[in-house]
């Protein structure tokens, strides 16, 4: 028998998610000024490393769901989890098509270069932000531009040595738009210092992913150099979010949160220690969230989301 919520939101139930996002670690070794994990680094109650017990449950769920992609990254630095390569190998052993992760690069190196290749990892994104090496180091507190690009180069050369096409290597570049950038609807560009540094490598060896810095849940509205903008033109409210329709996010402790941008567990939809992914994915709370988004009745935690509110960015002060 359907619940009252299911009756009210009939037709919203979905097939199981195509993508599963797993958080190996919610702890980070950096204190980035534009990331809730860095800003709320003193909140240890919500942070930790995924236990083997939790991962075993996750692994069973992956086998049951058989998603197209598994992402081993959410709020923290995945390589703080000492079992990360074992996790990758176990997931790949299930026949998952694509497994990827992200890293700030500061802990990567040494035998990790070989392990990343031999584990079966399909893709890895390294994060470098801002318009210069100096700005990267200023906003990504604890990061060092030269250290990270050196590690990326070493991984490229190790792939050459082992004649491996994987993992695909990308640099994820978050930049801060100016008010004029937004008014003219300009997109982010590859910073010259990064383009110059990797000019000797082709697109099969390294790719670039460009983003404007967006408003994550839990961010303050102002810093000394940047501010959360009000929409610069008429802002429309989207009534669709892929995060709630195609991807499920499981935090280090088993909590399922609404989306990639909820790194502080503002909206927990269930826990895999208590329920299966199948049960959580179409429970009353998830159904209501999707229904509210569809009818533009956003929860508080969605109010600054750039997916639903199309002009929400962290803007460079001029």
Rosetta silent file (secondary structure, phi, psi, omega in degrees, C-alpha in Angstrom):
SEQUENCE: XXXXXXXXXXXXXXXXXXXXXXXXXXXXXXXXXXXXXXXXXXXXXXXXXXXXXXXXXXXXXXXXXXXXXXXXXXXXXXXXXXXXXXXXXXXXXXXXXXXXXXXXXXXXXXXXXXXXXXXXXXXXXXXXXXXXXXXXXXXXXXXXXXXXXXXXXXXXXXXXXXXXXXXXXXXXXXXXXXXXXXXXXXXXXXXXXXXXXXXXXXXXXXXXXXXXXXXXXXXXXXXXXXXXXXXXXXXXXXXXXXXXXXXXXXXXXXXXXXXXXXXXXXXXXXXXXXXXXXXXXXXXXXXXXXXXXXXXXXXXXXXXXXXXXXXXXXXXXX
SCORE:     score description
SCORE:     0.000 S_00000001
   1 L     0.000  135.970 -179.859    0.000    0.000    0.000 S_00000001
   2 L   -75.428  147.569  175.018    1.327    3.444   -0.889 S_00000001
   3 L   -75.991  168.445  177.653    1.926    6.022    1.815 S_00000001
   4 H   -60.355  -37.787  179.462    0.098    9.369    1.784 S_00000001
   5 H   -65.111  -44.181  179.518    3.271   11.022    0.534 S_00000001
   6 H   -63.230  -38.509  176.878    3.612    8.520   -2.313 S_00000001
   7 H   -62.133  -43.396 -177.178   -0.032    9.051   -3.267 S_00000001
   8 H   -66.497  -35.935 -175.480    0.479   12.810   -3.317 S_00000001
   9 L  -108.004   30.140 -177.841    3.657   12.577   -5.392 S_00000001
  10 L   -54.660  135.164 -179.195    2.538    9.683   -7.586 S_00000001
  11 L    97.395   -5.914 -177.661    4.628    9.467  -10.750 S_00000001
  12 L   -93.899  -16.421 -179.433    7.783   10.894   -9.185 S_00000001
  13 L   -59.034  142.212 -173.132    9.328    7.535   -8.259 S_00000001
  14 L  -121.895  159.749  168.727   12.462    6.880  -10.269 S_00000001
  15 L   -64.773  161.523 -177.553   14.608    4.056  -11.544 S_00000001
  16 L   -61.190  152.663 -173.014   17.723    3.449   -9.469 S_00000001
  17 L   -63.865  146.378  178.638   20.507    6.047   -9.842 S_00000001
  18 L   -80.160  -23.629 -176.335   22.982    5.872  -12.716 S_00000001
  19 E  -128.744  134.679  173.127   25.777    7.311  -10.584 S_00000001
  20 E  -115.095  124.304  176.378   26.805    6.531   -6.998 S_00000001
  21 E  -103.655  127.904 -177.427   29.003    9.052   -5.220 S_00000001
  22 E  -120.748  141.236 -179.651   30.913    7.723   -2.211 S_00000001
  23 L  -105.622   96.089  178.433   32.855    9.727    0.351 S_00000001
  24 L   -63.025  -31.468 -179.296   36.007    7.814    1.391 S_00000001
  25 E  -149.203  133.266  172.739   36.945   10.705    3.670 S_00000001
  26 L  -100.480    3.648  177.213   35.109   13.798    4.849 S_00000001
  27 L   -93.722  147.372  177.405   38.355   15.092    6.377 S_00000001
  28 L  -135.376  148.988  178.266   40.665   17.318    4.345 S_00000001
  29 L   -89.647   -2.908  175.526   44.260   18.439    4.733 S_00000001
  30 L  -108.980  168.628  179.163   43.490   21.841    3.144 S_00000001
  31 L  -132.403   57.916 -174.815   41.434   24.771    4.412 S_00000001
  32 L   -62.339  138.408 -173.373   40.119   26.269    1.177 S_00000001
  33 L   -77.531  -11.632 -178.765   38.253   29.528    1.672 S_00000001
  34 L  -111.263   15.868 -177.605   35.544   28.666   -0.888 S_00000001
  35 L  -126.817  129.892  179.417   34.757   25.172    0.409 S_00000001
  36 H   -58.577  -31.442  179.135   32.517   24.312    3.386 S_00000001
  37 H   -63.094  -42.919  178.193   34.865   21.468    4.369 S_00000001
  38 H   -70.762  -42.042 -177.628   37.732   23.918    4.803 S_00000001
  39 H   -66.671  -39.080 -178.731   35.623   26.631    6.390 S_00000001
  40 L  -102.493   35.441 -175.008   34.020   24.241    8.882 S_00000001
  41 L   -64.599  -17.929 -179.444   37.193   22.235    9.485 S_00000001
  42 L   -84.180   -4.978 -178.745   36.737   22.489   13.254 S_00000001
  43 L   -88.084   78.804 -174.443   33.463   20.541   13.099 S_00000001
  44 H   -75.109  -18.720 -178.168   34.924   17.123   13.805 S_00000001
  45 H   -62.862  -31.089 -177.330   31.613   15.534   14.815 S_00000001
  46 H   -95.219    0.558 -170.133   30.531   15.330   11.178 S_00000001
  47 L  -118.421  149.183  179.786   33.895   14.297    9.777 S_00000001
  48 L   175.068 -175.675  178.650   35.760   11.040    9.511 S_00000001
  49 E  -105.398  136.374  179.059   37.094    8.217    7.343 S_00000001
  50 L   -61.896  128.257 -179.125   34.730    5.629    5.859 S_00000001
  51 L   -78.207  162.830  176.570   35.067    2.406    7.853 S_00000001
  52 H   -63.311  -36.772  178.856   35.463   -1.025    6.302 S_00000001
  53 H   -60.320  -46.692  179.720   32.053   -1.963    7.722 S_00000001
  54 H   -66.130  -41.752 -179.061   30.365    0.945    5.940 S_00000001
  55 H   -64.849  -36.079  177.806   32.269    0.314    2.718 S_00000001
  56 H   -60.090  -39.119  177.002   31.236   -3.367    2.740 S_00000001
  57 H   -66.979  -44.366  178.438   27.603   -2.233    2.810 S_00000001
  58 H   -57.979  -43.548 -177.989   28.287    0.270    0.034 S_00000001
  59 H   -61.730  -41.447  177.531   29.926   -2.447   -2.048 S_00000001
  60 H   -63.230  -38.643  179.678   26.864   -4.689   -1.714 S_00000001
  61 H   -67.086  -39.766  177.794   24.669   -1.777   -2.789 S_00000001
  62 H   -61.620  -43.602  179.196   26.852   -1.096   -5.830 S_00000001
  63 H   -61.735  -38.765 -179.625   26.591   -4.748   -6.836 S_00000001
  64 H   -69.317  -42.448 -173.444   22.811   -4.603   -6.455 S_00000001
  65 H   -84.185  -35.478 -178.090   22.334   -1.350   -8.374 S_00000001
  66 L    54.617   62.136 -178.769   25.056   -1.803  -11.023 S_00000001
  67 L   -72.306  166.407  176.167   25.457    1.931  -11.789 S_00000001
  68 L   -74.075  -30.993 -173.069   27.234    3.289  -14.861 S_00000001
  69 E  -146.199  144.065  172.189   29.704    5.262  -12.762 S_00000001
  70 E  -123.019  129.461  179.464   31.081    5.401   -9.225 S_00000001
  71 E  -111.982  120.152 -179.810   32.696    8.598   -7.931 S_00000001
  72 E   -97.591   70.697  179.456   34.966    8.263   -4.897 S_00000001
  73 L  -171.094  139.617  170.657   34.839   11.847   -3.713 S_00000001
  74 L  -148.136  -93.039 -170.949   32.548   14.194   -1.816 S_00000001
  75 L   -98.069  -17.947 -174.043   33.546   16.578    0.937 S_00000001
  76 L  -124.248 -165.672  179.328   37.115   15.654    1.875 S_00000001
  77 L   -92.223  111.095 -174.878   40.426   14.401    0.472 S_00000001
  78 H   -57.306  -30.700 -174.434   39.940   10.761   -0.632 S_00000001
  79 H   -81.988    5.981  166.640   43.612    9.852   -0.231 S_00000001
  80 H   -78.189  -16.284  174.703   43.410   10.399    3.508 S_00000001
  81 L   -85.779  113.799 -175.396   41.637    7.028    3.472 S_00000001
  82 L   -66.113  -15.429 -178.636   44.450    4.457    3.547 S_00000001
  83 L   -97.707   12.162 -171.449   42.180    1.881    1.896 S_00000001
  84 H   -56.971  -43.172 -177.120   41.392    3.999   -1.160 S_00000001
  85 H   -71.523  -33.789  174.275   43.174    1.779   -3.689 S_00000001
  86 H   -64.253  -40.519  178.213   41.596   -1.350   -2.223 S_00000001
  87 H   -60.435  -45.169  179.656   38.206    0.368   -2.537 S_00000001
  88 H   -60.318  -47.272 -178.715   38.883    1.139   -6.193 S_00000001
  89 H   -61.110  -41.848 -179.648   39.942   -2.449   -6.907 S_00000001
  90 H   -65.014  -41.644  179.568   36.881   -3.882   -5.176 S_00000001
  91 H   -67.212  -43.668  179.485   34.509   -1.622   -7.094 S_00000001
  92 H   -64.536  -30.052  179.785   36.189   -2.356  -10.427 S_00000001
  93 L   -65.247  -17.430  178.381   35.966   -6.083   -9.690 S_00000001
  94 L   -83.630   -3.252  179.369   32.168   -5.714   -9.898 S_00000001
  95 L    86.996   17.714  179.260   32.477   -4.697  -13.549 S_00000001
  96 L   -65.404  133.880 -173.153   31.651   -1.014  -13.035 S_00000001
  97 L   -64.339  -44.931 -173.436   32.329    0.865  -16.264 S_00000001
  98 E  -142.267  123.575  177.280   33.927    4.016  -14.869 S_00000001
  99 E  -122.298  125.785 -179.507   35.421    4.770  -11.449 S_00000001
 100 E  -137.113  164.584  178.219   36.906    8.169  -10.773 S_00000001
 101 E  -146.543  176.545  177.106   38.090   10.322   -7.905 S_00000001
 102 E  -132.208  156.476 -179.989   39.426   13.810   -7.156 S_00000001
 103 E  -152.655  150.376  172.080   42.395   15.028   -5.163 S_00000001
 104 L   -81.855   -8.613  172.264   44.032   18.241   -4.064 S_00000001
 105 L    84.680   -9.986 -173.467   47.315   16.541   -4.983 S_00000001
 106 L   -77.730  -17.762  178.857   49.231   17.414   -1.825 S_00000001
 107 L  -105.926   -2.288 -172.597   49.264   13.840   -0.488 S_00000001
 108 L   -88.552  146.759  178.404   49.752   12.161   -3.834 S_00000001
 109 L   143.252 -179.107  179.007   53.084   10.784   -5.040 S_00000001
 110 L    61.205 -133.945 -177.994   55.605    7.992   -4.541 S_00000001
 111 L   -68.390  -14.829  177.483   54.121    4.511   -4.852 S_00000001
 112 H   -61.877  -30.481 -179.367   50.654    6.070   -5.225 S_00000001
 113 H   -60.377  -46.129  179.064   51.528    6.880   -8.839 S_00000001
 114 H   -71.214  -41.911 -178.862   51.866    3.198   -9.692 S_00000001
 115 H   -61.973  -38.336  179.980   48.951    2.129   -7.488 S_00000001
 116 H   -60.369  -36.654 -179.959   46.612    4.631   -9.165 S_00000001
 117 H   -77.189  -45.393 -174.661   47.348    3.001  -12.503 S_00000001
 118 H   -76.442  -19.314 -178.619   47.336   -0.619  -11.349 S_00000001
 119 L   -70.768  -20.952 -175.730   44.188   -0.281   -9.225 S_00000001
 120 L    98.256    5.025  178.601   42.007    0.136  -12.312 S_00000001
 121 L   -56.446  130.312 -176.818   41.104    3.767  -11.571 S_00000001
 122 L   -90.239  -29.268 -177.956   39.558    5.240  -14.737 S_00000001
 123 E  -155.724  147.566  176.183   39.841    8.951  -13.983 S_00000001
 124 E  -142.248  132.890  175.859   41.309   11.428  -11.522 S_00000001
 125 E  -106.105  130.370  172.195   40.781   15.180  -11.217 S_00000001
 126 E  -104.973  139.682 -175.131   43.389   17.378   -9.550 S_00000001
 127 E   -99.205  126.796  171.691   42.236   20.730   -8.220 S_00000001
 128 L  -140.247  124.555 -171.399   43.997   24.011   -8.981 S_00000001
 129 L  -118.403  165.792  174.238   42.032   27.224   -8.605 S_00000001
 130 L    84.658 -178.479 -175.301   42.279   30.913   -9.374 S_00000001
 131 L   -97.869   -1.565 -179.373   44.047   32.963  -12.051 S_00000001
 132 L  -155.892  165.293  176.314   47.609   32.505  -10.827 S_00000001
 133 H   -61.022  -38.269 -178.851   49.812   30.215   -8.780 S_00000001
 134 H   -66.112  -41.555  179.415   49.751   32.806   -5.994 S_00000001
 135 H   -68.353  -38.660  175.804   45.959   32.993   -5.940 S_00000001
 136 H   -54.870  -48.096 -177.488   45.721   29.194   -5.916 S_00000001
 137 H   -69.491  -26.060 -179.980   47.920   29.065   -2.827 S_00000001
 138 H   -77.702  -41.874 -176.981   45.992   31.872   -1.185 S_00000001
 139 H   -87.697  -28.664  177.051   42.503   30.430   -1.601 S_00000001
 140 L   -99.046   75.869 -171.328   43.506   26.759   -1.329 S_00000001
 141 L   -62.761  120.011 -176.837   45.128   27.152    2.069 S_00000001
 142 L   104.323  -10.363  177.330   47.740   24.431    2.513 S_00000001
 143 L   -90.752  157.501  175.042   48.119   23.792   -1.210 S_00000001
 144 L  -136.341  117.867 -175.031   51.219   24.559   -3.264 S_00000001
 145 H   -53.751  -48.613 -175.086   50.859   25.046   -7.010 S_00000001
 146 H   -64.246  -38.115  178.244   54.330   23.804   -7.888 S_00000001
 147 H   -62.453  -44.867 -176.008   53.950   20.650   -5.805 S_00000001
 148 H   -68.012  -46.468 -178.621   50.652   19.735   -7.436 S_00000001
 149 H   -65.711  -31.221  177.110   51.706   20.318  -11.062 S_00000001
 150 H   -65.487  -40.832  178.366   54.875   18.318  -10.422 S_00000001
 151 H   -64.872  -42.093  179.274   52.800   15.372   -9.177 S_00000001
 152 H   -60.219  -45.111  178.316   50.528   15.597  -12.226 S_00000001
 153 H   -60.359  -42.088 -179.682   53.557   15.491  -14.523 S_00000001
 154 H   -63.025  -38.193  179.117   54.942   12.466  -12.697 S_00000001
 155 H   -67.381  -39.894  176.711   51.654   10.625  -13.105 S_00000001
 156 H   -59.357  -45.905 -178.361   51.611   11.395  -16.834 S_00000001
 157 H   -69.122  -32.665  176.388   55.135   10.044  -17.194 S_00000001
 158 H   -67.513  -38.440  175.805   54.321    6.945  -15.128 S_00000001
 159 H   -61.153  -42.086  177.267   51.388    6.218  -17.441 S_00000001
 160 H   -60.965  -45.060 -177.543   53.772    6.493  -20.387 S_00000001
 161 H   -61.480  -40.910 -177.553   56.244    4.171  -18.716 S_00000001
 162 H   -91.665    3.293  179.100   53.589    1.540  -17.991 S_00000001
 163 L    53.702   49.462 -177.115   51.897    2.091  -21.365 S_00000001
 164 L  -113.790  139.414  175.980   48.578    2.765  -19.670 S_00000001
 165 L   -89.242  -10.983 -178.780   45.661    4.836  -20.952 S_00000001
 166 L  -123.742  155.814   -1.831   44.202    5.134  -17.455 S_00000001
 167 L   -76.667  148.422  170.684   43.544    6.932  -15.267 S_00000001
 168 E   -63.136  135.445 -175.776   42.387    9.840  -17.416 S_00000001
 169 E  -110.156  128.575  176.557   43.929   12.964  -15.863 S_00000001
 170 E  -130.564  151.508  168.777   42.104   16.258  -15.566 S_00000001
 171 E  -107.532  119.797  178.646   42.782   19.530  -13.810 S_00000001
 172 E   -91.107  115.644 -171.706   39.640   20.931  -12.245 S_00000001
 173 E  -114.453  110.067  176.772   39.966   24.714  -12.261 S_00000001
 174 E   -96.326  124.355  179.854   37.601   26.782  -10.146 S_00000001
 175 E  -121.974  160.278 -177.788   37.739   30.503  -10.908 S_00000001
 176 L  -105.721  115.020 -178.410   36.047   33.546   -9.444 S_00000001
 177 E   -72.383  156.610  168.322   34.086   35.625  -11.954 S_00000001
 178 L   -89.831  166.781  175.944   33.937   39.401  -11.924 S_00000001
 179 H   -57.728  -38.858 -179.885   30.610   41.191  -12.032 S_00000001
 180 H   -66.533  -38.026  176.174   31.390   42.035  -15.652 S_00000001
 181 H   -54.501  -44.252 -177.964   32.033   38.371  -16.500 S_00000001
 182 H   -72.582  -40.428  179.450   28.520   37.560  -15.355 S_00000001
 183 H   -61.444  -37.515 -178.808   26.905   40.567  -17.003 S_00000001
 184 L   -91.802    1.992  179.107   28.491   39.613  -20.344 S_00000001
 185 L    56.602   40.963  176.745   27.799   35.921  -19.708 S_00000001
 186 L   -82.648  141.911  176.272   31.451   35.035  -20.158 S_00000001
 187 L   -91.175  167.423  177.994   32.550   31.564  -19.169 S_00000001
 188 L   -68.234  153.149 -178.560   35.744   30.683  -17.266 S_00000001
 189 L  -122.360  153.704  176.294   38.973   30.371  -19.236 S_00000001
 190 L   -65.605  120.937  179.157   42.061   28.219  -18.742 S_00000001
 191 L   -59.711  142.506 -174.651   44.482   30.439  -16.791 S_00000001
 192 H   -60.014  -37.607 -176.707   47.595   31.259  -18.797 S_00000001
 193 H   -65.974  -31.619  177.037   50.002   29.965  -16.139 S_00000001
 194 H   -78.295  -42.996  178.713   48.375   26.517  -16.257 S_00000001
 195 H   -59.136  -43.656  179.992   48.051   26.489  -20.040 S_00000001
 196 H   -65.302  -42.482 -176.023   51.721   27.419  -20.399 S_00000001
 197 H   -61.561  -39.655 -175.778   52.903   24.844  -17.870 S_00000001
 198 L  -104.255   21.985 -177.696   51.189   21.944  -19.655 S_00000001
 199 L   -64.261  -21.735 -178.557   51.664   23.185  -23.218 S_00000001
 200 L   -85.968    2.937 -178.565   53.917   20.220  -24.001 S_00000001
 201 L  -114.220  147.165 -178.944   51.196   17.638  -23.338 S_00000001
 202 L   -92.858  173.117 -174.197   48.346   16.647  -25.637 S_00000001
 203 L   -69.123  -16.816  175.580   44.643   16.331  -24.810 S_00000001
 204 L   -77.591  -16.153 -178.601   44.894   12.550  -24.497 S_00000001
 205 L   -99.852  -30.678  179.098   47.312   13.072  -21.596 S_00000001
 206 L  -154.624  139.204  178.844   45.627   15.916  -19.737 S_00000001
 207 E  -125.805  165.822 -177.820   42.319   17.747  -19.915 S_00000001
 208 E  -124.798  132.810  175.783   40.929   20.832  -18.205 S_00000001
 209 E  -114.734  123.029 -171.817   37.568   21.237  -16.468 S_00000001
 210 E  -111.889  135.693 -179.840   36.543   24.846  -15.913 S_00000001
 211 E  -141.521  145.777  161.507   34.032   26.178  -13.388 S_00000001
 212 E   -79.966  146.697  179.539   32.947   29.457  -11.882 S_00000001
 213 L   -69.010  123.357 -173.601   33.018   29.224   -8.093 S_00000001
 214 E  -106.498  169.197 -177.902   29.489   28.438   -6.969 S_00000001
 215 L   -84.446  102.667  176.479   27.574   28.831   -3.748 S_00000001
 216 L   -83.141  153.515  175.588   27.928   25.616   -1.788 S_00000001
 217 L   -61.393  129.492  177.738   25.675   24.831    1.148 S_00000001
 218 L    97.447   -1.462  179.657   27.291   26.147    4.319 S_00000001
 219 L   -80.877  144.649  171.352   29.371   28.904    2.732 S_00000001
 220 L   -71.681  160.643 -175.786   29.494   32.384    4.261 S_00000001
 221 L   -85.928   -7.681 -174.367   28.225   35.151    1.993 S_00000001
 222 E  -153.319  143.018  169.753   31.350   37.296    2.156 S_00000001
 223 L  -133.134 -174.755 -177.634   35.132   37.093    2.528 S_00000001
 224 L   -69.175  -27.161 -174.900   37.850   39.702    2.238 S_00000001
 225 L  -114.480  -16.483 -172.789   38.279   39.106   -1.514 S_00000001
 226 E  -139.030  159.814  178.211   35.028   37.559   -2.740 S_00000001
 227 E  -144.298  154.670  175.849   31.295   37.821   -2.163 S_00000001
 228 E   -80.970  116.195 -172.529   28.170   35.780   -2.916 S_00000001
 229 L   -76.481  154.854  162.506   26.433   37.688   -5.674 S_00000001
 230 L   -88.094  149.546 -177.587   22.839   38.591   -6.087 S_00000001
 231 L   -51.993  132.826 -176.218   21.666   37.663   -9.584 S_00000001
 232 L   -85.579  -13.199  174.012   22.982   40.234  -12.062 S_00000001
 233 L  -139.151 -179.887 -178.936   20.085   39.723  -14.444 S_00000001
 234 L   -57.168  118.744 -175.597   16.631   38.263  -14.109 S_00000001
 235 L   -93.122  129.443  176.535   17.209   34.985  -12.330 S_00000001
 236 L  -105.113  153.550 -176.896   14.983   32.062  -13.162 S_00000001
 237 E  -102.350  113.449  179.683   14.268   29.194  -10.862 S_00000001
 238 L   -72.907  150.632  176.403   14.837   25.798  -12.439 S_00000001
 239 L  -114.537   27.444  177.185   12.489   22.982  -11.528 S_00000001
 240 L  -142.807  138.711  178.349   14.896   20.147  -12.320 S_00000001
 241 L  -138.624  114.996  179.200   18.012   18.879  -10.581 S_00000001
 242 H   -60.824  -28.403 -177.985   20.055   15.973  -11.950 S_00000001
 243 H   -60.367  -31.825 -177.787   21.537   15.492   -8.491 S_00000001
 244 H   -95.561   -4.392 -176.349   18.187   14.226   -7.186 S_00000001
 245 H  -114.272  -27.779 -172.904   17.302   12.207  -10.286 S_00000001
 246 L  -124.231  -13.191 -173.408   20.451   10.472  -11.515 S_00000001
 247 E  -134.909  139.179  174.121   22.975   10.435   -8.669 S_00000001
 248 E  -118.235  139.890 -174.900   22.954    9.319   -5.055 S_00000001
 249 E  -116.505  122.532 -178.555   25.556   10.548   -2.570 S_00000001
 250 E  -113.621  119.222 -178.251   26.696    8.431    0.378 S_00000001
 251 L   -79.234  172.911 -172.637   28.780   10.126    3.049 S_00000001
 252 L   -58.178  -28.996 -177.495   31.605    8.518    5.051 S_00000001
 253 L   -96.627    6.078  179.643   29.243    7.431    7.856 S_00000001
 254 L    97.094   -8.758  176.925   26.586    6.000    5.537 S_00000001
 255 E   -63.685  138.276  172.241   24.331    9.064    5.470 S_00000001
 256 E  -101.162  121.711  179.745   22.670    9.733    2.133 S_00000001
 257 E  -109.771  165.893 -169.695   22.478   13.448    1.388 S_00000001
 258 L   -66.365  -31.306 -173.421   20.510   15.268   -1.272 S_00000001
 259 L  -163.396  171.836  178.366   23.362   16.285   -3.522 S_00000001
 260 L   -57.487  -31.614 -173.877   27.050   16.758   -4.245 S_00000001
 261 L   -83.434   -6.134  178.849   26.923   20.274   -2.824 S_00000001
 262 L   -94.095   84.350 -179.506   25.771   19.189    0.643 S_00000001
 263 L   -93.182    1.698  179.870   29.137   18.556    2.305 S_00000001
 264 L  -121.102   17.221  175.958   27.831   19.423    5.773 S_00000001
 265 L    53.624   51.532  178.097   24.828   17.028    5.881 S_00000001
 266 L   -76.683  -25.784 -177.140   22.183   19.730    5.915 S_00000001
 267 L  -140.219   90.939 -177.855   19.559   17.435    4.398 S_00000001
 268 E   -90.233  131.224 -174.953   19.957   13.737    5.224 S_00000001
 269 E  -103.902   -8.519 -179.691   17.588   11.379    3.413 S_00000001
 270 E   159.589 -179.098  178.528   18.544    8.141    5.139 S_00000001
 271 E  -140.049  133.924 -174.841   21.473    5.952    6.133 S_00000001
 272 L   -70.834   -9.382  172.584   22.625    2.757    4.433 S_00000001
 273 L   -75.611  -19.245 -176.746   23.178    1.108    7.830 S_00000001
 274 L  -108.290  -29.438 -175.192   19.403    1.298    8.301 S_00000001
 275 L  -144.535  157.294  175.645   17.986    1.002    4.771 S_00000001
 276 L   -77.406  162.510  175.652   19.043   -0.094    1.302 S_00000001
 277 H   -59.936  -39.476  178.561   19.749    2.432   -1.443 S_00000001
 278 H   -58.201  -42.456 -179.976   16.644    1.165   -3.213 S_00000001
 279 H   -69.328  -42.491 -178.468   14.543    1.970   -0.137 S_00000001
 280 H   -68.435  -40.963 -173.457   16.119    5.385    0.446 S_00000001
 281 H   -57.568  -32.008  179.121   16.009    6.439   -3.218 S_00000001
 282 L  -124.322   33.183  174.453   12.207    6.382   -3.270 S_00000001
 283 L   -79.231  173.521 -175.639   11.372    6.994    0.384 S_00000001
 284 H   -58.363  -38.875 -176.011    8.932    9.729    1.407 S_00000001
 285 H   -67.453  -42.696  178.265   11.673   12.252    2.097 S_00000001
 286 H   -66.759  -43.356  179.998   13.328   11.819   -1.322 S_00000001
 287 H   -61.145  -41.263 -179.884    9.978   11.893   -3.121 S_00000001
 288 H   -67.102  -39.533  178.193    8.993   15.094   -1.361 S_00000001
 289 H   -59.042  -47.295  179.900   12.324   16.734   -2.210 S_00000001
 290 H   -64.925  -39.698  179.529   11.870   15.990   -5.902 S_00000001
 291 H   -63.808  -43.160 -179.167    8.256   17.120   -5.812 S_00000001
 292 H   -63.833  -40.163  177.708    9.211   20.420   -4.107 S_00000001
 293 H   -65.046  -41.853 -178.430   11.902   21.104   -6.702 S_00000001
 294 H   -60.867  -35.094 -178.260    9.485   20.310   -9.505 S_00000001
 295 L  -103.177   20.270  176.254    7.002   22.851   -8.171 S_00000001
 296 L    55.955   38.838  176.767    9.634   25.463   -7.236 S_00000001
 297 L  -113.698   66.291 -169.702    9.035   25.023   -3.512 S_00000001
 298 L   -65.856  144.724  169.841   12.700   24.816   -2.572 S_00000001
 299 L   -70.980  162.929 -179.218   13.966   23.773    0.825 S_00000001
 300 H   -56.635  -38.381 -175.526   16.154   26.246    2.672 S_00000001
 301 H   -70.622  -10.411  178.179   19.300   24.315    1.789 S_00000001
 302 H   -97.714   -3.527 -169.486   18.556   24.825   -1.936 S_00000001
 303 L   -62.522  -32.710 -179.406   18.087   28.587   -1.760 S_00000001
 304 L  -104.507   11.749 -175.629   21.614   29.506   -2.881 S_00000001
 305 L   -71.200  132.145 -178.642   22.143   26.553   -5.208 S_00000001
 306 L   -75.335  -14.268  178.171   23.467   27.535   -8.631 S_00000001
 307 L   -73.866  -43.905 -178.833   21.664   24.590  -10.242 S_00000001
 308 L   -88.393  -37.579  176.952   18.204   25.852   -9.318 S_00000001
 309 E  -106.146  104.398 -160.167   19.047   29.564   -9.066 S_00000001
 310 L   -71.631   -5.779 -175.783   21.033   30.039  -12.216 S_00000001
 311 L  -119.846   20.132 -175.327   23.124   33.082  -11.274 S_00000001
 312 L   -88.481  107.508  179.925   24.502   32.193   -7.858 S_00000001
 313 E  -137.384  163.726  171.317   28.297   32.497   -7.845 S_00000001
 314 E   -93.302  117.629 -167.528   31.137   33.627   -5.588 S_00000001
 315 E  -106.069  143.435  178.971   32.295   36.818   -7.250 S_00000001
 316 E   -73.104  129.884  174.774   35.668   38.532   -7.254 S_00000001
 317 L   -73.057  143.704 -176.696   35.682   41.946   -5.568 S_00000001
 318 L  -118.715    0.000    0.000   36.971   44.736   -7.788 S_00000001
